[in-house]
Amino acid sequence: MSSDRQAFSVTATSQPPFRSYSVNRKAGILAAVYIAVLAINLDVTIVNVALPSIATELHADTRDLQWVVDGYNLTFAALVLAAGSLSDRYGRRPALIIGLLGFAATSTLGALAASTETLIAARFSMGVFAALIFPTTLSIITNTFSDRRQRAMALGGWGAVVGVGVAAGPVTGGLLLEHFAWNSVFWALTPPALLAAVLAYLLVPESRDPGVPALDIRGLITSIALLGMLVYTIIEAPVRGWQSHATVFGFVTTAALAGADAAATSGTAVAELHAAIVEAHQACVPMLVCSADRPPELQGVHAPQTIDQTRIFGEAVRWFVEPGPPSDDFRQAWR
């Protein structure tokens, strides 16, 4: 995609101005970043445990529950690269603070939701702010740690926190539901987001890259439209029918959007991507590690996310193949 290519180039070639910070301040910056990442990754899986209770309390059907889960992931995936470019261009510290405050506010909105429509809207909004937080944390780490070894260790810790977040989500959600209502899984996300925002305000330094190119609006809109149409079509297909005109139209439109974007970005895209890779390799920017001798701390950093997302995809496929409300056995398994 055009926006993906541009964000890739921006991330790869931007070289932040390194500064020297005290050990205590570096620890505080890491605390802010790690707490922020923990909150948004807890949200990936903590809500899954509450789905049976949400179905009962809010009278949500299978389609509604799918939107509760996928609304967050859809907006996150569609906006994360663009959000990273915006934070680099206009300031990483305000981007992180805005993202955390927005995430806390929309999580509170989800906890107060009295209907599935409100809850779904809150989940979409949470995904928007999580997309702003996620890449900004990496940029802040890169800007804070000028020493390669320290930076590698900080990024390794970042990856470990992400893994803890996605793994601890179901456990945390189960413990909360043992004693509280379904909305406790949303209330639980608000305090860490606010704490991280306070730490970011007090400790995280301002940094930006004025040389970041303007955002590719056309590519961004195409990416959002493509992902949105694909997910919407798949979620609505069990109700409308897989061979209905609406479902077929959705898949055809998705293919047309993908083809249009591919045609528009062909030609110079390969050359630009190759140039970005070469520049990234020469600059040794750790957000895009191209060297074969990368630090061992970075080995397997993203394995927990990959495993968890594979599990989530498997659950989604099961829901699509076997549509219908959660069974009694499924409800009892989480009681």
N, C-alpha and C positions, 0 to 999 in steps of 0.2 A: 504494500500500500504506500501511497505517496507520503502520508503523514508518518508512517512507521519508518520509511527510509530517511526522512528528514530528521526525525527524533533520533534515529540511530546515528546519523552523521553528527548531530549536535552533541550527543553524549560521548561519542568517540573522540571528538577533536577538541572539546572544551578543556582548557587547562586552568584550573582555579588557582588564584594566588594563595600560596601557602603561608600560614602564620604560625608563630610559636605560642602555645598555650600551656598553662601550668598543668601538672598532673591532675590536680583536683578538678580543674575546670573540664579537662578532657573526660574525666570520669563522669562528671555531671552531664556533659553533652551526650555521652554514650547512654546514660540512664534515660535521658529524654527520648533519644532515638529508639532504644530498645523497648521502652514502655509503649511508645507509639506503635511500633511494629507488632508488639504483642497484642494490643487491643484490636487492630484491624484483622489480624490473622485468627484470633479467637473467634471473631465474627463469622469467619468462613464456615466453621463447623459447629459452633455452639447452638445455632438456631435449629440445626437438623434434629436435635434431641427434642426440641419443643414442638415439632410439627404435629404430633398427635394431639397435644393439648390445645394448640392453636386451632386445629380442625374442629375440636369439640366446643371450645369457648366462643370462637368467632364464626362457627358454622361454615368453615372453609371447605371447598371441594378440592379435588386433586389438582385442578388447574390453578386454583388460588395458591395452593401450597408450592407448586412449581415456581410460580412467580415470586413468592416470598424468598425462595432460595436463589433463583436465577437472576432476579432483579439486581441483587448486589453484585454478583459475579459478572453480569453483562455490562453494567456501567463501568465497573472497575477495568475490565479488559479493554473496553472501547476507548477509555480516556487516559489510561495510565501513561502512555508514551507522550501524548500531547501535554499532559499535566507536568511531566518531567521537564519538557522544554520550556513551559511557561515559568516554572519555579526557577530554572537556571537563568532565564532572561530578566525576570522582575524581582527576584530575591527569594532565597531558599528559606530564610527565617520566617518572614511573613507567610509564605506558602504553607510551612509546617504548622504555624499557629492557627491560621485560618482553617486548614484541613482538620486539625484536632478539635477546634471549637465547633466546627460544622458537624463533625462526626459525633461529638457528644450531644449536640442539639438534636440531630436526627435520630440518634439512638434513644433519646428521651421521648421523642415523638413516637417511635415504634413501641416503647413501653406503655405509652398512654393511648395507643390506638384502640378504638372500639369497633372497628370494622376492618375487613380484609383489604379494602381499597386504601385505607389510610396506612395500614401496615406495609402494603406493597409499595406505596409512594415513599414511605420512610426508608425502605430497603434500597430503592433506587437512589435516593439521596445519599444514603450511607456509602454506597458504592462510588459516587462522585467524589466525596471527600476522602475516602480511602485511596482512590487513584491519585489524589494530590499528595497524600502523606507518603505513600510507598516509595516512589522514586526520589523524593526529596530527602528521605533519610539516608539513602546511599550517597547522594551528592554532599550532604553535610559531613558524613564520615570521610569522604575523599578530601574535602576541603580542610578538615580538622587535623588529620594525621598525614604529615608530610613524609615521615619515615615509612619506607615500604613494608618493613616487617610489622610495625605497629598497625599500619593500615590493614594489612592482611589479617592480623589477629582480630581487629575490630570488625572487619567484614565477616570473618569466621563466626564471631559471636553473634553478629546480625543474623546469619543463616541459622545458627542454633536456636535463636529466639523465635524465628519464623517457624521452625520445626516444632518447638515446644507449643507455640500458639495453636497450630493446626491439630496437634495431637491432644492437647489439653482441652480443646473446645467441647467434645462430647462428655468428657469426665466432669468438667466444670458445670456444664449444662445439667447433667444428671444430678449432681449434688444440689444445685439450686432448685430443681424441680421436686426434689424430695421434701423440701420445706416451704417452697414458695410457689406462686403462680407462674404461668408461662412467660409473663412479661419480665420476670426477674432476669432472664437471659439478656434482655436489653438494658435494664437498669445496671447490670454488672459491668457493662462496657463504658458507662459514662464516667465513673471516677478515674480509671486509668487514663482516659483521654484528657480529662481536665488536668490531672497531675502532670502529664507529659507537656501539655500546653504551658503550664506555669514554669516548668523547668526550661522549656524552650525559650520562653520570654526572658528568663533571668540569665541563662547560660549560653544559649546557642548564638554564635556571632552572625552578623549579616554577611552574606556573600552572594555574588551574582556573576554572570558572564554577559556583559553587554554585547559581545560579538555573536550571540546566538541568533540565527536567522529568524525571520518572522514565521509564525505558525502556518502550515499548509492547511488552510481552511477547507479547500475542496477535498483533499485526501481525508481529512478528519470526518467530514460529513459523510463521505462515501463509506468509510470504515464503520461508522455508527449505524448507518442505514443498512449495510450488509449484515452486520452482526444482529441488529435488532430484528430485521425481517426473518433471518434464519431461526433465531430462538423463538420468536413469536409463532412462526409457522409450525415448528416442532411441538410447542406446548399446546397449541390449539388443535392440532391434527387429531388427537384421540376423540375430541368432541365433535369436530366437523366431519371427520372421516379422512383417511389417508389418501383416498382417491377423489375427494370432493374438489370442486372447481377452486375454492378458496385456497386449499392446501397446495394444489398444483400451481396455482398462480403465485403463491408465496415462494415456492422453490424455484420457479422460472425467474421471478424477479430477483431472487438472491443470485442466481447464476448470471443474470444480465448485469447486475451491479459488479460482480466479481470480474466479468469479462470487460466491462467498460473501464474499470480501474486498471486492469492489466494492460489494456490497449493504450491507455493514456500515459502509463508510466514506463512503457517499453522503450527501447532505444537507448536513452541516456541513463536509465535506471541502473543497468549493470555497471556502466563505467563509474557512476557516482558512488555506488555501493563499494566497488573495488577501491576507489580512491579513499573512501572513509575507512576501510579496513587497513589499508597501508598506513594512513596517518595515525590511526589508533595504535597500530603495532609500533610505530616509531615513537609515539608519545608515551607509551606504556601507561595509559590511563587505566586504573584497576577496575573501573566499572565494567570494562570490556576486556577481559583477560585473554589475549591472543597468544601469548608466549607459551611454548611447550614446557618451559621450566618455571611455571607459575608457583607461588608459594604453596606448600602442602596444606596450609590452613584453609585454602580455598577449595581443596578437593572435596567434592560431594556436598558443597554448601546447599545446593538446591534439591538434593535427593528427597528430603522430607516433603517439600511442596509437590514434587512430581508424584510421589506415592499417594499423597492425600488427594490430589486432583484426579488421579486415576480412579481412586475409590469413589469420589463424588460422581465422576462420569458413569461409572458402573451403576450407581444407584439411580442416576437420571435415566439410563437406558431401561432399567427395570420398571421404572414408573411409566415410561412411554409404552413399553410392550404390554404392561399389565395395568391399564388405567382403572381408576376407581378409588373410592375413599380408603384410608388406612384400615386394615383389618383389625379385628379385636386382638388377635395374637400380636400384631405389631404394636398396638397400643399398650398391651400388658408388658411387652418386652422392655418398655422404657419407664414403667411405673415403679 
